[in-house]
Amino acid sequence: MHLRSLEIYCDIVRMRSFSQAATAHGVSQPNASQLVHQLEERLGVRLIDRSKRPFVTTDAGQRYYEGCRALLRKFQELEGEVQSVHRRLADRLVVASIYSVGLAHMSRYHREFLDRHPETELRLDYMHPNEVYDAVEAEEADLGLVSYPEKSRQLATIPWRTEPFVLVCAPYHELAANRRAPLESLRGQRFVAFEQGLKIREEIDHAFEVRHIEVDTVFEFDNVETIKRAVEIGSGVALLPAPTVAREVLGGSLVAIDLSGQQLARPIGLVYKAERELSEVATKFIELLQSHAGESHDDLAPAAVAATAANNKTIHN
């Protein structure tokens, strides 16, 4: 079995999306679906239950994902060791990022950084928030990009930017005609929420609690991309960081409504191993990010569309 097939399967499970994983690997969604089907035939077990929307991973599928992820990590480590024979370690940077930050920002900054420093190697890994912290602590990543960064005895933090929340709904929703709306307008609405246990869910729940707002939580997901897909098909409304929906708003599949009154925002920052001195290449990358820290979500929208166009061109070619 090719390692690329295992990589695509792992991304399908982690992203909770065939289409997102297919786009990330430059293949079509049918090809990604067929790949999983071939794995299931080879193993003689069902890995993904497609009868549910969104799909769920079976017990066997979850175990296979965990094993493949460990195998791929070992293989990446092996590749890195072999390649390091002819590459100075100081010119290599591994950045682990949560999906919503990576997909909204990193493609653009990745290209800009390599244009400025073509002699360096920059690798971006997209992960669940807890996995980002684990990767940095285990020194599998030099830097981590997370929301609500938390420092500890092992990790230090650097603030980067703050992203305002917007109320997100489908274009035909009753709230879609509003340019601004108070948080109270969500009272009684069908709501697509973040999964419990995530810091972003805790912050939103706290905002509802202090304003005595009760919503009808219809779905809970652990990532922004799946929440957007649920809102697009009319499952409910959501609260999401504005830059993460810039592409969909410009494309017309979602409407973003600014919140009036007290603003809600999620802070984004970097984490790194406290006992390790930042390398020169890591410092340069942080400086690049900080130079863009003041951009508004309106500034980021054209970049999001450009990144989408570039991805589509790669796929179709």
C-alpha positions as CSV (number, residue, x, y, z in Angstrom):
1,M,0.0,0.0,0.0
2,H,1.4,3.4,-1.0
3,L,2.2,5.9,1.8
4,R,0.3,8.5,-0.2
5,S,-2.9,6.5,0.2
6,L,-2.4,6.4,4.0
7,E,-1.7,10.1,4.1
8,I,-5.0,10.9,2.2
9,Y,-6.9,8.5,4.5
10,C,-5.5,10.1,7.6
11,D,-6.4,13.6,6.4
12,I,-9.9,12.5,5.5
13,V,-10.4,11.3,9.1
14,R,-8.7,14.3,10.7
15,M,-10.5,16.9,8.5
16,R,-13.8,15.0,8.7
17,S,-14.1,15.8,5.0
18,F,-13.4,13.9,1.7
19,S,-13.4,17.1,-0.3
20,Q,-11.0,19.0,2.0
21,A,-8.6,16.1,2.1
22,A,-8.8,15.7,-1.7
23,T,-8.1,19.4,-2.2
24,A,-5.1,19.2,0.2
25,H,-3.6,16.4,-1.9
26,G,-4.5,17.6,-5.3
27,V,-6.9,14.8,-6.2
28,S,-10.6,14.7,-6.9
29,Q,-13.2,13.9,-4.3
30,P,-14.2,10.7,-6.1
31,N,-10.6,9.5,-6.2
32,A,-10.3,10.1,-2.4
33,S,-13.6,8.2,-1.8
34,Q,-12.4,5.3,-4.1
35,L,-9.1,5.2,-2.2
36,V,-10.9,4.5,1.1
37,H,-13.1,1.9,-0.6
38,Q,-9.9,0.1,-1.8
39,L,-8.5,0.2,1.7
40,E,-11.7,-1.3,3.1
41,E,-11.7,-4.1,0.5
42,R,-8.1,-4.9,1.2
43,L,-8.6,-5.0,4.9
44,G,-12.1,-6.6,4.8
45,V,-13.6,-4.1,7.2
46,R,-15.5,-0.9,7.0
47,L,-13.4,2.1,8.0
48,I,-15.9,4.9,7.5
49,D,-19.7,4.9,8.0
50,R,-21.0,7.0,5.1
51,S,-24.6,6.4,6.0
52,K,-24.4,9.2,8.6
53,R,-23.9,12.9,7.7
54,P,-21.3,13.9,8.4
55,F,-19.7,10.6,8.2
56,V,-18.2,8.9,11.3
57,T,-15.2,6.7,11.7
58,T,-15.8,3.1,12.8
59,D,-13.9,1.6,15.7
60,A,-11.7,-0.3,13.1
61,G,-11.3,2.9,11.1
62,Q,-10.2,4.9,14.1
63,R,-7.6,2.2,15.1
64,Y,-6.3,2.1,11.5
65,Y,-6.1,5.9,11.5
66,E,-4.1,6.0,14.8
67,G,-1.7,3.3,13.5
68,C,-1.2,4.9,10.1
69,R,-0.6,8.3,11.7
70,A,2.2,6.8,13.9
71,L,3.6,5.0,10.9
72,L,3.6,8.1,8.8
73,R,5.2,10.1,11.6
74,K,8.0,7.5,11.8
75,F,8.5,7.6,8.1
76,Q,8.7,11.4,8.1
77,E,11.2,11.3,10.9
78,L,13.3,8.8,8.9
79,E,13.1,11.0,5.8
80,G,14.1,14.0,7.8
81,E,17.2,12.1,9.2
82,V,18.3,11.0,5.7
83,Q,17.8,14.5,4.2
84,S,19.6,16.2,7.0
85,V,22.8,14.6,5.9
86,H,22.9,17.3,3.1
87,R,21.0,20.1,4.8
88,R,21.9,22.2,7.8
89,L,19.4,21.7,10.6
90,A,19.3,25.5,11.1
91,D,17.7,26.0,7.7
92,R,14.7,23.8,8.5
93,L,11.5,24.8,10.3
94,V,8.5,22.7,11.2
95,V,5.3,24.6,12.1
96,A,2.3,22.7,13.5
97,S,-1.0,24.6,13.1
98,I,-4.6,24.1,13.9
99,Y,-6.6,23.7,10.7
100,S,-8.6,26.9,10.8
101,V,-5.4,29.0,11.1
102,G,-3.5,27.0,8.6
103,L,-6.2,27.0,5.9
104,A,-7.0,30.7,6.4
105,H,-3.5,32.1,6.5
106,M,-0.6,29.8,6.1
107,S,-0.6,29.1,2.3
108,R,0.0,32.8,1.7
109,Y,2.6,33.2,4.4
110,H,4.3,30.0,3.4
111,R,4.9,31.3,-0.1
112,E,6.0,34.7,1.1
113,F,8.5,33.2,3.6
114,L,10.1,31.0,1.0
115,D,10.3,33.9,-1.5
116,R,12.2,35.8,1.1
117,H,14.3,32.9,2.3
118,P,14.6,30.4,-0.5
119,E,17.5,28.6,1.2
120,T,15.2,27.4,4.0
121,E,12.9,24.4,4.3
122,L,9.5,25.2,5.9
123,R,7.1,22.4,6.6
124,L,3.5,23.0,7.8
125,D,1.6,20.3,9.6
126,Y,-2.2,20.8,10.3
127,M,-3.5,19.2,13.5
128,H,-6.1,19.2,16.2
129,P,-5.3,21.8,19.0
130,N,-4.1,19.2,21.5
131,E,-1.9,17.6,18.9
132,V,-0.2,20.9,18.2
133,Y,0.8,21.2,21.9
134,D,1.9,17.6,21.9
135,A,4.0,18.0,18.8
136,V,5.8,21.1,20.2
137,E,6.4,19.4,23.6
138,A,7.8,16.3,21.9
139,E,10.0,18.6,19.7
140,E,8.3,17.2,16.5
141,A,7.5,20.8,15.6
142,D,9.6,23.9,16.3
143,L,6.6,26.2,16.5
144,G,2.8,25.8,17.1
145,L,0.0,28.0,15.9
146,V,-3.1,27.8,18.1
147,S,-6.0,29.8,19.2
148,Y,-6.2,30.8,22.9
149,P,-2.5,30.0,23.4
150,E,-1.7,28.6,26.8
151,K,1.8,28.6,28.3
152,S,3.0,26.0,30.7
153,R,6.2,24.9,32.4
154,Q,7.2,23.3,29.1
155,L,5.8,25.9,26.6
156,A,6.2,29.6,26.1
157,T,3.8,31.7,24.1
158,I,4.0,34.7,21.7
159,P,0.8,36.6,20.8
160,W,0.1,37.1,17.1
161,R,-3.4,38.4,16.1
162,T,-6.9,38.6,17.3
163,E,-9.8,37.6,15.1
164,P,-13.4,38.8,15.6
165,F,-16.2,36.4,15.6
166,V,-19.0,36.8,13.1
167,L,-22.5,35.2,13.0
168,V,-22.5,32.9,10.0
169,C,-25.6,31.6,8.2
170,A,-26.7,30.4,4.8
171,P,-27.7,33.1,2.3
172,Y,-31.4,32.1,2.6
173,H,-31.5,32.2,6.4
174,E,-33.8,34.7,8.1
175,L,-30.9,36.6,9.6
176,A,-28.9,36.8,6.3
177,A,-30.3,40.3,5.4
178,N,-28.7,41.9,8.5
179,R,-25.3,43.7,8.2
180,R,-25.0,43.7,12.0
181,A,-26.8,41.8,14.7
182,P,-26.5,41.5,18.5
183,L,-25.5,38.2,20.0
184,E,-29.0,37.9,21.4
185,S,-30.4,37.3,17.9
186,L,-29.1,33.8,18.2
187,R,-31.6,33.0,21.0
188,G,-33.6,30.0,20.1
189,Q,-31.7,29.4,16.8
190,R,-30.5,26.1,15.5
191,F,-26.8,26.3,16.3
192,V,-23.8,24.4,14.9
193,A,-21.3,24.4,17.8
194,F,-17.7,23.5,18.4
195,E,-17.1,20.3,20.3
196,Q,-17.2,20.4,24.0
197,G,-13.7,20.5,25.6
198,L,-12.3,23.0,23.1
199,K,-11.3,26.4,24.5
200,I,-13.3,28.1,21.7
201,R,-16.4,26.3,22.8
202,E,-15.9,27.3,26.4
203,E,-15.6,31.0,25.4
204,I,-18.7,31.0,23.3
205,D,-20.7,29.1,26.0
206,H,-19.5,31.7,28.5
207,A,-20.7,34.6,26.3
208,F,-24.1,32.9,26.0
209,E,-24.3,32.2,29.7
210,V,-23.7,35.8,30.8
211,R,-26.3,37.1,28.3
212,H,-28.8,34.4,29.2
213,I,-28.9,33.1,25.6
214,E,-30.1,29.6,25.0
215,V,-29.6,28.0,21.5
216,D,-30.7,24.7,20.0
217,T,-27.4,23.0,19.5
218,V,-28.0,20.6,16.6
219,F,-24.4,19.5,15.8
220,E,-21.0,19.7,17.5
221,F,-17.7,19.4,15.5
222,D,-14.1,19.8,16.4
223,N,-13.1,21.9,13.4
224,V,-14.1,25.0,11.5
225,E,-14.3,23.4,8.1
226,T,-17.0,20.9,9.0
227,I,-19.0,23.6,10.8
228,K,-19.0,25.7,7.6
229,R,-20.2,22.8,5.5
230,A,-23.1,22.2,8.0
231,V,-24.1,25.9,7.9
232,E,-23.9,25.9,4.1
233,I,-26.5,23.2,3.8
234,G,-28.8,24.9,6.3
235,S,-28.3,22.9,9.4
236,G,-28.1,26.0,11.5
237,V,-26.1,29.1,12.3
238,A,-22.7,29.4,13.9
239,L,-20.2,31.8,15.4
240,L,-16.8,31.6,13.6
241,P,-13.7,33.8,13.3
242,A,-14.2,36.2,10.4
243,P,-11.0,35.2,8.4
244,T,-12.0,31.6,8.3
245,V,-15.1,32.3,6.3
246,A,-13.7,35.0,3.9
247,R,-13.5,32.6,1.0
248,E,-17.1,31.4,1.4
249,V,-18.5,34.9,1.9
250,L,-16.9,36.1,-1.3
251,G,-18.1,33.0,-3.1
252,G,-21.7,33.5,-1.9
253,S,-22.2,30.2,-0.1
254,L,-22.2,31.8,3.4
255,V,-23.2,35.2,4.9
256,A,-21.1,36.7,7.7
257,I,-22.9,39.2,10.0
258,D,-20.9,41.4,12.3
259,L,-21.8,41.3,16.0
260,S,-23.0,44.6,17.5
261,G,-22.5,45.4,21.1
262,Q,-19.7,43.7,23.0
263,Q,-17.3,42.1,20.6
264,L,-16.2,38.5,20.8
265,A,-12.8,37.5,19.4
266,R,-10.4,34.6,19.5
267,P,-6.7,35.3,20.1
268,I,-4.1,33.4,18.0
269,G,-0.5,32.9,19.1
270,L,2.5,30.8,18.8
271,V,3.8,28.2,21.3
272,Y,7.4,26.9,21.5
273,K,9.5,24.8,23.8
274,A,10.5,27.1,26.6
275,E,13.9,25.5,27.2
276,R,14.9,25.7,23.6
277,E,16.4,28.8,22.1
278,L,14.5,29.9,19.0
279,S,16.5,29.3,15.9
280,E,17.3,32.0,13.4
281,V,14.8,30.6,10.8
282,A,12.1,30.4,13.5
283,T,12.7,34.0,14.5
284,K,12.5,35.1,10.9
285,F,9.2,33.3,10.5
286,I,7.8,34.9,13.6
287,E,8.8,38.3,12.3
288,L,7.0,37.6,9.1
289,L,3.8,36.7,10.9
290,Q,4.1,39.8,13.2
291,S,4.4,42.0,10.1
292,H,0.9,40.9,9.1
293,A,-0.6,40.9,12.6
294,G,-2.6,44.2,12.0
295,E,-4.4,43.0,8.9
296,S,-8.2,43.0,9.2
297,H,-10.3,40.1,8.0
298,D,-11.3,42.3,5.0
299,D,-7.7,42.5,4.0
300,L,-7.4,38.7,4.2
301,A,-10.4,38.0,1.9
302,P,-8.7,38.6,-1.4
303,A,-5.8,36.5,-0.3
304,A,-8.2,33.7,0.6
305,V,-9.7,33.8,-2.9
306,A,-6.3,33.9,-4.5
307,A,-5.2,30.9,-2.5
308,T,-8.4,29.0,-3.6
309,A,-7.8,29.9,-7.2
310,A,-4.2,28.7,-7.0
311,N,-5.3,25.4,-5.4
312,N,-8.0,24.9,-8.1
313,K,-5.5,25.5,-10.9
314,T,-3.1,22.9,-9.4
315,I,-6.0,20.4,-9.1
316,H,-7.2,20.9,-12.7
317,N,-3.8,20.9,-14.2
